């Protein structure tokens, strides 16, 4: 009986790519399925990336004051 190695079929996405997809979802111009098809990802990934951007948006502005 020969052993075959399982290939890791997961494609780790770079943070920049996740941000790009998430920002597209935040814009709410297209559906999650349309965005997923456009970027070649699973539709289930789009929502969590969108929510993460929305959750972290506060920290981008926090502590900054206008001159």
N, C-alpha and C positions, 0 to 999 in steps of 0.2 A: 504494500500500500504506500503510495507516494504522498508526501505531504506537500500541499501547495500553500504558498504564502498568500494571505489576504492582502489585497491592495487597499491602501487608504484612498477611498474615492472622494473624501471630503476636500473641498477647495477653500482653504482659509482666505478670507477676504481681508484686504488691508483696511485700516481705519479710514483712510481717505476715501476709499470706495464706499464703505458703509455710510460715511457722512454724505457723500454725493447722493446715494439712493435715499437716505433718510430725509435729506433736505427736499428732494423732489416730492416725497410723500407729505412733508409738512406743507408744501404749497397747495395741496389738495386740488390740483388741476386734473390729475389722472387718478384712476382707481389703483389700488394696491396690485391687482392682477396685471394691469397695463404696465405699471412701473417694473414689476418683476419680469415680465416678458421682455421689456425694452433692455433691461440690464442683465438678463440671463440668470436670475436667481429664483429661489423658491419663494412663492408669494407669502409664505409664513414668516419669512425673514424681514420683510419690509416693515411690518407693524412694530416689532420690537426696536428696530433701528430708529424709526420715527419717534417712538416714545422716549428713547434714550436721548435724542437730540432735544426734545421738548423739556425733559427733566434737567439737562445740563445747561440749557440756555440761560437760566438765572445766574449761574456762576460766571458766565461771560461778562455780564453787566455788573454784577455785585462788586461794590467797592470802587467803581469808577465814577468820577465826578466830572461834570462839564466844566471847562475852563472859564 
